[in-house]
Amino acid sequence: GVVIGFVSEVVTVAEDGGNAIMTVSVLTGHLQRNVTVTFTTIPDSATGLSDYISKSVDLTFTPGVNSLEVSVPIVEDGIPEFNEQFFGVLSTSYPDVLIRPHRATVNILP
């Protein structure tokens, strides 16, 4: 079967770093048709709007396309803080496509 997931389960970015770049790839198998995977941000100690721009986007893999990037803008709020984090989560409605790893942690460093 086909396995799609995050290339790295941990992404680290500085608060003034601009964007957290998360790579999603076909890790096992070969696509014979288009497959759509949904990427969604989930707050933790970092929250949408004040620390990053929340995002939910469909990523469509076509045969021959094995890797796509998602860019999540990081918000520089000027407030001294400790490290904060949020999650990127993948899901799909295709029963024959396994999502693993389905979650990645984004660490925002002050």
Summary of the structure (lengths in Angstrom):
residues: 110
radius of gyration: 14.7
end to end distance: 41.0
largest distance: 49.0
contacts: 322
relative contact order: 0.37
helix: 0%
strand: 57%
